[in-house]
Amino acid sequence: MQPIPQLTPAQAADRTEAVLLDVREASELAEGRIAGSTHIPLSQLPARTFELTRGRPVITVCRSGGRSAQAAQFLAAHGFDVANLDGGMTRWTAENRPTL
């Protein structure tokens, strides 16, 4: 299994060509989400992978980086170009990055 690249919030913000995939549960979105992100909870990802475009890089996001790392491994195994947001939304907001 290939190691999944870990991106800082600054690196993720610069990857404008990538899909930001938020894999948190719907109830967690009230804490804030990244503008333009796509929401598919980790538990629904296997059934909803078809909603993602294989030709576009994906950056997975969760609260702290654990669930998004699982999502990234799953997507990588299914042929996606994927990276994980290191530290998740906790780090994103700690670095004063914008949320909705």
N, C-alpha and C positions, 0 to 999 in steps of 0.2 A: 504494500500500500504506500502510495506516494505521500510525503508530508504535505499538508495543506499550508499555503502561504498565509501568514498572519499580517494583517495590515493595521497600521495606526489609523486613528480617525482622520488625520491629515491626508494620509495616502488614500484612504477610501473616498474622501471628499473629492480628491483629484481625479478619481477614476469615473469620469462622467459617462463613459460608454457602458459602464457596468450596471446591472440590475442589483439594487440593494434589496435583499430578501430578508424580511423580518419574520423570524420563526417563533416569536413569542405567542402566548395565548392572547385571545382577543381582549380579555380583561386587563392585560398589561399595557395595552396601547394607550390607555388613559394617562399613563406616566409620561407620554410623549413618544413621538416616532419621527424618523428622519423623513423630510419632505421628499416625495417622489418614490418612497420605498413601496415594495410589493409585500403584502401580508399573506403568508401561508403558514399556519401553525405547524410546528414540527410533526405533530401527530397526524396531520393531513397531507404531509409532503409526498409520501409514496403515491397517493391517489391523485395528487394535483400537479405532479411534475410536468405534465403536458402543458401547463400554463406558462412554462418558462421556455425561452428560445435558446436552443443549444448553441447557436452561433454567437451568443452574447455572453460576456463574462458575468459571473454572479458573485456578489459579496454577501455572505450570510451574516445575520445580526440577531442577537438575543439580548438578555439583560446583562450577562457577564462574560459570555463567550463559550460556555459549555454546550448548550443545546445547538448553537450555531455551528460549533465544531462537528457535532454529530451530523447535522444537515449537510455540511460541506463534504464530509466523507461519503455520505450517501450520494450526493450529486456528482462527485468526482468519479465514483464507481459506475455512474450512469453516463459518463462521457462529457460532463460539463467542465468548463474552465472556471474554477472556483477558488475563492479566497475567503478567509474568515476575518471579521472585525475583532481584533484583539482587545479584550476588555469589554466588548459589547456596548450597550447603551450607557452603562455605568461610566465607562471611560469617556464615551462621546460627550455626555453631559458635563462630566468633570472638567473637560477641556473647553467648556462653554460653546460647543457646536450647536447650531440651531435645530430646534425640534418643533413639531406641530402639536 
